[in-house]
Amino acid sequence: MRSVLLILAALVAVLAPSAQATPAVDDYTAHRIDELLTLRNERPRSTGELLDVLSSRFLGTPYGANMLIGSPTRPEELVVDFRRVDCFTYLDYVQALSRSATSAEFTANLIETRYAAGTVDYQKRKHFFTDWAAAPRVAATDITGALSPHAVPVTKRLNAKADGGQYLPGIPVVDRPMTYIPAAAVDEAFVAKLRTGDYLGAYTDQAGLDVTHVGIFVMTPNGPVFRNASSLEANNQVVDSPLYDYARTVPGLIVLRPL
């Protein structure tokens, strides 16, 4: 009998929803989720149009650094906060909203987007941009190599600093093959192969990192833009940055296409 009870207890622990997966959402965020899901559901849209419309509703949202909560010594929490966003949570929210018809689906899709294997856990968080295309439950496909004859293949040791330390304690170092488009090759021919809604990462040659910033490509009537949660003092909010101007400030770009 005791063994049966132990088995039942284990099953309950596995099947019961985690408190971490039920986020505490402030009134402003709850209202915005409902508003954006209504917008998302009002009529059929292409993936690109949908991502453009949803991401545009965050323009002007204040930038907030390090929005997620969790570490090797602090349990991970499922953060849902539309009052402020950093560059990664901005993409998390837009991606999850684009795939959801209800608030419950939004929560589930946010977990799928932000965490490998759908588990709210610091160890399972997709800490690096290219994790979106490499970790289990992929959110996007890396199409960088197909966009330009000037694409450069490299392998980065993610999370390994040049001095032998690590950026993220408790997260293993991973050898990650990737490809980037050098800034000088971000031209009209390259942009012509992009689609509105593609996710762009600012490639870095710094050891241990794949990108230093992320955002969304949008083709507007005024030309291509990099829609991003900018920490620059002149912005400090979600803005549309002219793509060609932005590309000249970074070593190159990595492009992921949402599924």
C-alpha positions as CSV (number, residue, x, y, z in Angstrom):
1,M,0.0,0.0,0.0
2,R,2.8,2.4,0.9
3,S,4.4,1.9,-2.5
4,V,1.1,2.6,-4.3
5,L,0.7,5.8,-2.3
6,L,4.2,6.9,-3.2
7,I,3.6,6.2,-6.9
8,L,0.3,8.2,-6.7
9,A,2.0,11.1,-5.0
10,A,4.7,11.1,-7.7
11,L,2.1,11.2,-10.4
12,V,0.3,14.1,-8.8
13,A,3.6,16.0,-8.5
14,V,4.3,15.5,-12.2
15,L,0.8,16.3,-13.5
16,A,-0.1,19.2,-11.2
17,P,0.6,22.6,-12.7
18,S,3.6,24.3,-11.1
19,A,3.0,27.6,-9.2
20,Q,5.9,28.9,-11.2
21,A,3.8,28.4,-14.4
22,T,1.0,30.5,-13.0
23,P,2.4,34.0,-13.2
24,A,1.3,36.9,-11.1
25,V,0.1,39.4,-13.7
26,D,-0.5,43.1,-12.9
27,D,-3.7,44.7,-14.1
28,Y,-2.0,46.7,-16.9
29,T,-0.4,43.6,-18.3
30,A,-3.6,41.5,-18.1
31,H,-5.5,44.2,-19.9
32,R,-2.8,44.5,-22.6
33,I,-2.8,40.7,-23.1
34,D,-6.6,40.7,-23.7
35,E,-6.3,43.7,-26.0
36,L,-3.6,42.1,-28.1
37,L,-5.2,38.7,-28.3
38,T,-8.4,40.4,-29.5
39,L,-6.4,42.2,-32.1
40,R,-4.7,38.9,-33.1
41,N,-8.1,37.1,-33.4
42,E,-10.1,39.7,-35.2
43,R,-9.2,38.5,-38.8
44,P,-6.8,36.2,-40.5
45,R,-3.3,37.6,-41.2
46,S,-0.1,36.3,-42.6
47,T,2.7,35.6,-40.1
48,G,4.6,38.7,-41.1
49,E,1.6,41.0,-40.9
50,L,0.6,39.5,-37.5
51,L,4.1,40.0,-36.1
52,D,4.3,43.5,-37.4
53,V,0.9,44.4,-35.9
54,L,1.6,42.9,-32.5
55,S,5.1,44.2,-32.2
56,S,4.0,47.7,-33.2
57,R,1.7,47.8,-30.2
58,F,4.8,47.8,-28.0
59,L,6.4,50.8,-29.6
60,G,7.1,53.3,-26.8
61,T,7.1,50.7,-24.1
62,P,9.8,51.6,-21.6
63,Y,13.0,49.5,-21.6
64,G,13.8,47.5,-18.5
65,A,17.0,45.6,-18.0
66,N,17.2,42.0,-16.8
67,M,13.5,41.5,-16.5
68,L,13.6,37.7,-15.8
69,I,13.8,36.2,-12.3
70,G,15.8,33.1,-11.6
71,S,19.4,32.0,-10.9
72,P,21.2,28.9,-9.6
73,T,20.3,30.0,-6.1
74,R,16.8,31.5,-6.7
75,P,13.9,29.6,-8.2
76,E,12.9,30.6,-11.7
77,E,9.6,32.6,-11.9
78,L,7.5,32.9,-15.0
79,V,7.7,36.7,-15.6
80,V,4.9,38.3,-17.6
81,D,5.2,42.1,-17.4
82,F,4.3,44.4,-20.3
83,R,5.0,47.6,-18.3
84,R,8.7,47.3,-19.2
85,V,10.6,44.9,-21.6
86,D,14.2,44.1,-22.4
87,C,15.1,43.0,-25.9
88,F,14.6,39.3,-25.2
89,T,11.4,39.5,-23.3
90,Y,10.0,41.7,-26.0
91,L,10.6,39.0,-28.6
92,D,9.2,36.3,-26.1
93,Y,5.9,38.2,-25.8
94,V,5.4,38.9,-29.5
95,Q,6.2,35.3,-30.5
96,A,3.9,33.9,-27.9
97,L,1.1,36.3,-28.7
98,S,1.3,35.5,-32.4
99,R,0.6,31.8,-31.6
100,S,-2.2,32.3,-29.1
101,A,-6.0,32.7,-29.2
102,T,-6.6,32.8,-25.4
103,S,-4.7,34.0,-22.3
104,A,-4.2,30.4,-21.3
105,E,-2.6,29.6,-24.7
106,F,-0.4,32.7,-24.3
107,T,1.0,31.5,-21.0
108,A,1.6,28.0,-22.5
109,N,3.3,29.4,-25.6
110,L,5.4,31.9,-23.6
111,I,6.8,28.9,-21.7
112,E,7.4,27.0,-24.9
113,T,9.2,30.1,-26.4
114,R,11.3,31.0,-23.3
115,Y,12.2,27.5,-22.0
116,A,13.6,24.3,-23.5
117,A,11.3,21.3,-23.0
118,G,8.5,23.6,-21.8
119,T,9.8,23.7,-18.2
120,V,10.0,26.9,-16.2
121,D,13.5,26.4,-14.8
122,Y,16.7,28.5,-14.9
123,Q,18.6,25.6,-16.3
124,K,16.1,25.2,-19.1
125,R,15.8,28.9,-20.0
126,K,16.9,29.8,-23.6
127,H,19.6,32.2,-22.5
128,F,21.1,32.7,-25.9
129,F,19.4,34.0,-29.1
130,T,20.5,30.9,-31.1
131,D,18.9,28.7,-28.5
132,W,15.6,29.6,-30.2
133,A,16.7,27.5,-33.2
134,A,18.8,24.9,-31.4
135,A,17.2,24.0,-28.1
136,P,14.2,21.6,-27.8
137,R,10.8,23.1,-28.7
138,V,12.4,25.4,-31.3
139,A,10.7,28.8,-31.8
140,A,12.4,29.7,-35.1
141,T,14.7,28.4,-37.8
142,D,18.2,29.9,-38.5
143,I,18.1,31.0,-42.1
144,T,21.2,33.2,-42.0
145,G,23.4,31.1,-44.3
146,A,20.9,31.2,-47.1
147,L,20.6,35.0,-47.3
148,S,23.9,36.1,-48.6
149,P,27.0,34.7,-50.4
150,H,29.0,36.7,-47.9
151,A,27.7,34.6,-44.9
152,V,30.4,33.7,-42.5
153,P,30.3,30.3,-40.6
154,V,31.8,30.3,-37.1
155,T,31.6,28.1,-33.9
156,K,31.2,30.0,-30.6
157,R,31.8,28.5,-27.2
158,L,28.6,30.0,-25.6
159,N,28.9,31.1,-22.0
160,A,32.8,30.8,-22.0
161,K,34.5,34.1,-21.3
162,A,38.0,34.7,-22.8
163,D,39.5,34.6,-19.3
164,G,38.1,31.1,-18.6
165,G,35.1,32.3,-16.6
166,Q,31.5,32.0,-17.4
167,Y,28.8,34.7,-18.0
168,L,26.0,32.6,-16.5
169,P,26.8,30.5,-13.4
170,G,25.4,27.0,-13.5
171,I,24.8,27.0,-17.3
172,P,27.1,24.6,-19.2
173,V,29.4,25.9,-22.0
174,V,28.1,24.8,-25.4
175,D,30.0,24.7,-28.7
176,R,27.5,26.3,-31.1
177,P,28.0,26.4,-34.9
178,M,26.4,29.5,-36.4
179,T,26.5,31.8,-39.3
180,Y,26.4,35.6,-39.5
181,I,26.1,38.2,-42.2
182,P,28.9,40.8,-41.9
183,A,27.7,44.4,-41.5
184,A,29.2,45.4,-44.9
185,A,27.0,42.8,-46.6
186,V,23.8,44.1,-45.1
187,D,22.6,45.6,-48.4
188,E,19.5,45.7,-50.6
189,A,20.1,42.2,-52.0
190,F,20.2,40.8,-48.4
191,V,17.2,42.8,-47.2
192,A,15.2,41.6,-50.2
193,K,15.4,38.1,-48.9
194,L,14.1,39.0,-45.4
195,R,10.5,38.9,-44.4
196,T,8.7,41.1,-42.0
197,G,8.7,39.3,-38.7
198,D,12.1,37.8,-39.0
199,Y,14.1,38.0,-35.8
200,L,17.5,39.7,-36.0
201,G,20.4,39.3,-33.6
202,A,23.4,41.6,-33.5
203,Y,26.3,39.2,-33.9
204,T,29.3,39.8,-31.7
205,D,32.8,38.6,-32.0
206,Q,33.1,38.7,-28.2
207,A,34.1,35.3,-26.8
208,G,31.2,33.3,-25.3
209,L,28.3,35.2,-26.8
210,D,26.3,34.9,-30.0
211,V,24.6,38.3,-30.0
212,T,24.5,41.4,-28.0
213,H,21.0,42.6,-28.9
214,V,17.9,41.3,-30.7
215,G,14.9,42.7,-32.5
216,I,12.4,42.2,-35.3
217,F,12.8,43.1,-39.0
218,V,9.9,45.1,-40.4
219,M,9.6,46.5,-43.9
220,T,7.8,49.9,-43.6
221,P,6.8,52.4,-46.3
222,N,9.9,54.4,-45.2
223,G,12.3,51.5,-45.6
224,P,13.5,48.5,-43.5
225,V,13.7,48.9,-39.8
226,F,15.0,47.0,-36.8
227,R,12.2,47.1,-34.2
228,N,13.8,46.6,-30.8
229,A,13.7,47.4,-27.1
230,S,16.6,49.8,-27.0
231,S,18.6,50.5,-23.9
232,L,20.3,53.5,-25.5
233,E,20.0,56.7,-23.5
234,A,18.5,58.5,-26.5
235,N,15.7,55.8,-26.7
236,N,15.2,53.7,-23.6
237,Q,12.1,52.2,-25.1
238,V,10.8,50.1,-27.9
239,V,11.7,51.9,-31.2
240,D,12.0,51.4,-34.9
241,S,15.7,51.9,-35.8
242,P,16.6,52.3,-39.5
243,L,18.1,48.9,-40.4
244,Y,21.0,50.1,-42.5
245,D,22.1,52.6,-39.9
246,Y,21.8,50.0,-37.1
247,A,23.8,47.4,-39.0
248,R,26.7,49.7,-39.3
249,T,27.1,49.8,-35.5
250,V,27.5,46.0,-35.1
251,P,29.8,43.3,-36.6
252,G,27.0,41.6,-38.4
253,L,23.5,40.0,-38.1
254,I,22.0,36.6,-37.4
255,V,18.5,35.9,-38.8
256,L,16.0,33.5,-37.3
257,R,12.6,33.0,-39.1
258,P,9.7,32.2,-36.8
259,L,7.9,28.9,-37.2
